[in-house]
Amino acid sequence: MAEQALLPILYSFRRCPYAIRARLGLVASGISVALREIVLRNKPAHMLEISPKGTVPVLQLNDGTVIEESLEIMLWALQHNDPQNWLKPESGSLEEMLDLIEEIDGEFKRNLDRYKYATRYEEADPDEHYALAINELSKLSERLEKTTYLFGRGPSLADQALFPFIRQFANSDKDRFISQAPKAVQTWLTNRIEQPDFAVVFGTKWKPWSPEDDLVVFP
């Protein structure tokens, strides 16, 4: 296990958009981690020990530091190495990107959850929340009608941090998304899904980790 000790440890769940976001940042930075795929109903004891909140992703660095938020994992990785300049968009600033991410993470995700998992929320009206989520997408469409990506002609942190959630929303009812979502957002989402980095973070179905398993290096 000496080799494993040299790598940060990432607890992840393949389908979770937050975990997808974190893995995209790691791929872009070229930083390798020891990947531990989890099963949500049977979370590893070590993961809960270092991060009692029990959600993925969780990254434990070599010095014991634990990073529990997906966006913070992206920023940590890209601040070490950002060859594609995701933190330096063609237009706008890092602060503006973080503001947009916070906005979509808030209201859009709130409405996505209440549409997709309506039975978990008392008095949630799925159709109302779907319409509100579509309305939130207009904030992205306004940008994407002017440029290929959210902050210019090339992908940035904002594009990569947000598209896993738009993808989750689109997949909840593909026909409805095609008929109601802004066309610019649909084109952008398709472009992001077709990029090689998404195949790296989502194309492999990892076996759930157990302590006796061999090291799984990602990417």
SULHU-V998576 format. One record per backbone hydrogen bond with DSSP energy under -1.0 kcal/mol. NH is the residue of the N-H (numbers start at 1). CO is the residue of the C=O. Records with the same first field share a line. If there is no record, write none. Layout:
BEGIN
NH=CO + CO
END
This chain:
BEGIN
5=1
6=3
7=4
9=60
10=34
11=58
12=36
16=13
20=16
21=17
22=18
23=19
24=20
25=21
26=22
27=23
28=24
29=25
30=26
31=26
33=218
34=8
35=216
36=10
38=12
42=39
48=44
49=45
50=46
51=47
54=51
58=11
59=67
60=9
61=65
64=61
67=59
73=69
74=70
75=71
76=72
77=73
78=74
79=75
81=77
85=82
88=85
91=151
97=93
98=94
99=95
100=96
101=97
102=98
103=99
104=100
105=101
106=102
107=103
109=104
110=106
111=107
112=108
113=109
114=110
115=111
116=112
117=113
120=117
121=118
124=121
129=125
130=126
131=127
132=128
133=129
134=130
135=131
136=132
137=133
138=135
139=136
141=137
142=138
144=140
145=141
146=143
147=143
149=152
152=149
157=86
160=156
161=157
162=158
163=159
165=162
166=162
167=163
168=164
169=165
170=166
171=167
173=170
177=173
178=174
179=175
180=176
181=177
186=182
187=183
188=184
189=185
190=186
191=187
192=188
193=189
194=190
195=192
198=195
199=195
200=196
201=197
202=198
203=199
209=37
213=210
218=33
END
